[in-house]
């Protein structure tokens, strides 16, 4: 099977559902799908087909890394490629009335979703370079896996029995050696490819090597988006839940959970030892914010400030941020109107 020859110059969008062995490819025009192998031969065949078309966007969903080789090959060939969260694809499928789930249906959904994304003005933030990111994400993910394995073994140390503890100690030591090796590879890669950004981020008190590597791997958009955009991307921006006169409770949702976990631990440390974040945290508590809400606000601050630093190429300036917080403390707070109330300009 092959993709149909276009009868007009309209740009097409392509959805690719990836499994370990195969690629299911569907163009937005609803033609019969292409079924290819998930290997170099399959990538070459897919490129041969797509080069004959005016392709606007090729959309993948993240499938545990199986999609990265194909996505990278297409992007290196000059095609616009985006990789989205599977939950986003499934939510879109339900909204479009796709209740069943097969590889072919998933590819159709991705093609339809790609057509919707192509019409957006902010598509550029979804299409990002993959080759370096693939290697960096692989190292960060492997380190996270090893840390989880070590933690699991340490929890099992509570089990009774000398022989079990001896075996567990052996495994823990082996894991620690492997974590150290991955850390060395990770820092060498970051130092070679992202030296300037590392120097900027390292100037923030409380942000360590693990946080920097996570931000570089999981938030490659850092410095390219506004503070609000990057907060929403990671999932630390409160989402409105309003309808009519009802004002629901704001909460964070979605985004990149691995980054949020790291930012939460950084916020805990920074709220005690970073003078700027500590002052911000104490100010929120003083006006009655719950501790968890204040910590989430600190997480957002620890994301938006580095984002601005990377964008402006300026290191951490403690006096600048403390001055801003002091001015806010002195500024009188304006009373908010009650839900449903109207205000009249004087």
LOLO-139787 format. One line per 10 residues: number of its first residue (from 1); their letters; for each residue y, z, x of C-alpha. Coordinates in steps of 0.001 Angstrom, whole numbers, plus 524288, in hexadecimal, padded with zeros to 5 digits. Layout:
BEGIN
NUM> A> Y,Z,X  ...
END
This chain:
BEGIN
1> XXXXXXXXXX> 80000,80000,80000  80DE9,7FDD2,80446  81B53,800E0,7FF5B  82103,7F642,7F69B  82B40,7ECEE,7FBC8  83878,7F105,7F660  83F33,7E7D2,7ED28  84CB4,7ED33,7F045  853CF,7F413,7FB32  852C2,8017B,7F4DA
11> XXXXXXXXXX> 84EF4,80C2B,7FE4A  841E7,8126A,7FB70  83D6D,82057,7FD3C  82FC3,823E6,8018C  827AC,83001,7FEDB  81CDB,833A2,80857  812B9,83DD7,804A7  80BE5,8427D,810F9  7FE7A,84877,81285  7F6D3,84B3D,81EDE
21> XXXXXXXXXX> 7F029,83DEB,81EA4  7F864,834C9,81633  805FC,83086,81238  80895,82CE7,80407  814C5,8244D,803B5  81C35,82083,7F753  82923,81911,7F688  832F7,81C81,7EC0C  830AF,80F9F,7E4E3  82397,814A7,7DFD8
31> XXXXXXXXXX> 81ACF,80B2F,7E736  80CC7,80E3C,7EA8E  80BD4,8186E,7F53B  80831,8160D,8033B  7FD25,81E92,80881  7FD61,81F9E,81751  7F722,82823,8219C  7FF04,8336F,826FE  7FEAB,82EBA,83510  805A7,82551,83E20
41> XXXXXXXXXX> 7FF6B,8196F,837A8  803F3,81E08,82A42  811CB,8206C,82F22  8124C,812CA,83513  80D87,80CA0,8285D  81791,81446,8207C  8228B,81055,8299C  81E59,80216,828AF  81FAF,802AC,819E1  82C6B,80A4A,81985
51> XXXXXXXXXX> 83358,801D3,8238F  832BA,7F68F,819E0  83A54,7FE7C,80FBF  847C8,80467,80ECA  8437A,812AB,80EAD  84DA3,81CBD,80AFD  84586,82916,80CA3  8377D,82D03,80F83  8342E,83A53,809EC  82941,84377,80E3F
61> XXXXXXXXXX> 825F6,85140,80A29  82237,85B52,81463  8136D,85C4E,81575  8110B,865E6,82068  81500,85C64,82B17  80C52,850E0,8272F  81881,8494F,8233B  8203D,84AE2,82FDD  819AB,8404D,83804  81B94,835DA,82D92
71> XXXXXXXXXX> 8296C,83A5F,82A4C  82D18,83A2C,838B2  8275E,82C88,83AA8  82F2C,82732,82F2A  83BAA,82DD5,8338D  83A5A,828D1,8416C  8392D,81B37,83B7B  84691,81D06,8353E  842E2,820B5,8274B  8498B,82BC1,81FD4
81> XXXXXXXXXX> 83F60,8367D,81E08  84014,84396,81714  835E8,84E72,81640  83755,857BF,80ABB  83137,86473,80655  8250B,8626A,7FDB3  82AA7,86BC2,7F393  8367C,862EC,7F1F2  82DB9,85733,7EFC7  8258A,85E74,7E5BF
91> XXXXXXXXXX> 83180,86346,7DE5C  836A8,85551,7DDEE  82968,85084,7D913  82969,85A2F,7CDC7  83753,85692,7CA54  83369,84838,7C9C7  8278F,84B12,7C142  81CE9,849E6,7CBA4  81397,854EA,7C810  80753,84FC2,7CEB8
101> XXXXXXXXXX> 80631,84FF9,7DD7B  7FF3F,845D8,7E5E3  8029A,83F65,7F2DC  80749,83338,7EBC5  80F7B,83ACB,7E20A  81562,842CD,7ED1B  81924,83645,7F43E  81F5A,830DB,7E7B7  826F2,83D81,7E5F9  82BE3,83CE0,7F3FC
111> XXXXXXXXXX> 83030,82EC6,7F222  837A8,8325C,7E5B6  83D88,83E3D,7EC45  841A4,83609,7F802  848EA,82CDA,7EED0  8502B,83890,7E927  8535D,83DF4,7F6AC  8580C,830A6,7FB56  862D4,83114,7F119  8680A,83DFF,7F669
121> XXXXXXXXXX> 87403,83E46,7FEF9  86E6E,84909,807BC  861CA,84201,80B43  86539,842E4,819B9  861E7,8516E,81A05  85405,84E6B,8156D  85189,843D7,81F91  8509C,84A3F,82CD6  84A96,846F5,83A1A  83C3E,84A8F,83AFB
131> XXXXXXXXXX> 83693,8482F,848A9  83C91,853D4,84FEF  83C39,85C19,843AC  82DA8,85986,8423E  82A97,85F1F,84FA8  833D1,86AA6,84E19  82ECD,86DF9,84085  820E2,86D2B,84599  823AF,87733,85037  82B0C,8804F,846FE
141> XXXXXXXXXX> 82047,87F53,83CC4  815B0,881F6,846CF  81CEB,88DF2,84BC8  81E39,892F9,83DD3  80FA5,890F0,83B98  80C1A,8982D,8480C  81509,8A384,8448A  80E8D,8A48C,8372D  80109,8A45C,83D72  804D7,8AF28,846E5
151> XXXXXXXXXX> 80A5F,8B75E,83BDD  7FDC0,8B5BC,83429  7F5AF,8BA5C,83FD0  7FEA1,8C60A,841E2  7FCD6,8C9F6,833AB  7EE1D,8C96F,83583  7EF46,8D324,840C1  7EF41,8DDC6,83657  7E0E4,8DAEC,833D8  7D74D,8E52C,838CE
161> XXXXXXXXXX> 7CE13,8E1FF,843DD  7D00A,8E0B9,85299  7C96C,8D373,85388  7D230,8CD6C,8494C  7DE65,8D28B,85025  7D9CC,8CD1E,85D2D  7D7DE,8BFAE,85724  7E4FD,8C05B,8505E  7EBDB,8C432,85D06  7E5E3,8B85F,863BD
171> XXXXXXXXXX> 7EACB,8AF42,85912  7F853,8B57E,858EE  7F9D5,8B3CD,867A8  7F5B2,8A595,8669E  7FF77,8A359,85BAD  80A4D,8A9CB,86397  80791,8A0AC,86F06  80803,894E6,865F8  814A7,899A8,85F90  81ACD,89AF1,86D0F
181> XXXXXXXXXX> 8166B,88D24,8709D  81BE3,88759,863F2  82886,88EFD,865F8  82A0A,888F9,8737D  827A1,87B44,86E27  83118,87DBC,862F8  83C1D,882D8,86B92  83A37,877C5,87556  83B00,86DA0,86A7A  846FC,873EA,8644B
191> XXXXXXXXXX> 84DD0,87571,87162  84B8E,8671F,8749B  84F59,86161,86771  8589D,86B46,86133  85EF1,87272,86C88  86CDB,87218,86724  868FD,8771B,859B6  860C2,881F1,85FBF  86C70,88696,867B3  874E0,8870C,85B72
201> XXXXXXXXXX> 86AED,88E08,852DC  86729,8978E,85D9F  87519,89CB8,85DB2  872E6,8A2EE,8503A  86EA7,8B113,851C0  861CC,8B329,84A92  85D6C,8A4F1,84B2D  8523A,8A3F0,854C9  8494D,8995A,85A0B  8400E,89979,84E67
211> XXXXXXXXXX> 84B67,897FD,844EE  85184,88D0A,84CDE  844BF,88577,84DAD  842AC,88713,83F00  85063,8824B,83BC1  84F1D,8768E,844BA  841BC,872E0,83F6A  84358,875F4,83102  851F3,87332,82F1D  854EA,866C2,836D7
221> XXXXXXXXXX> 86083,864F5,82D9F  8675E,8707C,83447  87556,86CAB,83778  874E3,86070,82EFC  876E4,866D6,821B2  880E8,86FFA,81BD3  87E16,87E88,81ACB  87AEC,87D7A,80C56  871FC,871D9,80E59  86A1E,87804,81948
231> XXXXXXXXXX> 86914,884D8,81198  863A1,87D93,805E0  85A7A,875CE,80E99  8545B,88209,81466  8549C,88962,80783  85E0B,89493,80A4E  8689E,89036,800C5  86878,89758,7F3AB  8652B,88E43,7E86A  86CAB,88F21,7DBA7
241> XXXXXXXXXX> 8651A,89209,7CF39  86F84,89077,7C4BD  86ED1,88AF3,7B704  879FC,88B5B,7AD5B  88044,898BE,7ADFB  8744C,89EBD,7B475  875AF,8A16E,7C2F7  8686A,8A325,7C92B  8652D,8AA5A,7D597  86704,8A21C,7E1D0
251> XXXXXXXXXX> 85B6D,8A146,7EAF1  856B3,89921,7F665  84BB9,88F92,7F42B  844BA,8845E,7FADE  848CF,87F28,80810  841B7,8818A,814E3  839FB,88E09,8142B  83693,88EBA,822B1  844FD,88E75,8264A  84830,898E9,81C28
261> XXXXXXXXXX> 83DB9,8A1F2,8219A  84383,8A0DC,82F30  8517E,8A287,82A4F  84DA7,8AEC8,822CA  848B2,8B561,82F2D  854C4,8B0E6,836A2  85D89,8B652,82BE2  856B7,8C38B,82CA2  8599A,8C45B,83B2F  8673D,8BE90,83A79
271> XXXXXXXXXX> 86B75,8C7BC,82F76  869A8,8D2E2,83935  86D62,8CD01,84653  87646,8C13A,8442F  8841A,8C67F,841C8  8880F,8BAFB,8392F  87BEC,8BB15,83096  87BD8,8CA02,83049  889E1,8CA3E,82B3B  88692,8BFDC,82120
281> XXXXXXXXXX> 87A66,8C744,81CC3  88196,8D43E,81BAA  88C99,8CDD6,813DD  882D1,8C895,809ED  87C46,8D5D5,80896  88995,8DC3D,806C4  88C94,8D3D0,7FAE8  87F8D,8D73D,7F49E  87696,8CC0C,7F897  8680E,8CF8D,7F970
291> XXXXXXXXXX> 862C0,8CFCC,8074C  859F0,8C41A,8051D  8652E,8BC02,7FFB6  86D79,8BFEB,80B6D  86290,8BBF6,814C3  86137,8AEA9,80E52  86FE6,8ACDB,80FDB  86E48,8B02F,81E49  8635F,8A629,81F36  86C96,89C06,819A7
301> XXXXXXXXXX> 8772F,8A012,8233C  86D98,89F0C,82E98  86AC9,89120,82A6B  87860,88C38,8270B  87EFA,8919F,83346  87555,88B0F,83CC7  87678,87EBC,83482  88536,87ED1,8368F  88371,881E7,84502  87A79,8763B,84705
311> XXXXXXXXXX> 88390,86D54,83F4D  88FAD,87174,846FE  8887B,87339,853F0  88EDE,8809C,85597  88781,88D10,85986  88761,899E7,85212  894E6,8A025,85117  89394,8AE30,84C8D  8A242,8B0A4,84BAA  8A400,8A4D4,842CC
321> XXXXXXXXXX> 899D2,8A94A,838ED  89DD9,8B796,83925  8ABDA,8B34C,8369D  8A797,8AB74,82ACC  8A005,8B6EA,82523  8AB8F,8C012,8275E  8B4AB,8B6FC,81FE7  8AB03,8B660,814B1  8AA3B,8C52E,8141C  8B8FD,8C61F,812FC
331> XXXXXXXXXX> 8B9C6,8BB67,808B4  8BA92,8C0EB,7FAB2  8AEBD,8BDB0,7F274  8B163,8B58F,7E662  8AB0A,8BA07,7D9BF  8A190,8B02F,7D405  8A2E6,8ACCE,7C594  89801,8B16B,7BCB4  88E01,8A73A,7B846  893B1,89F1F,7AD60
341> XXXXXX> 8A197,8A3EC,7AFA7  8AC9D,89A3E,7B13F  8B7BB,89B2D,7BADE  8C582,89689,7B851  8CE35,8923A,7C369  8DB2F,8996B,7C3AD
END
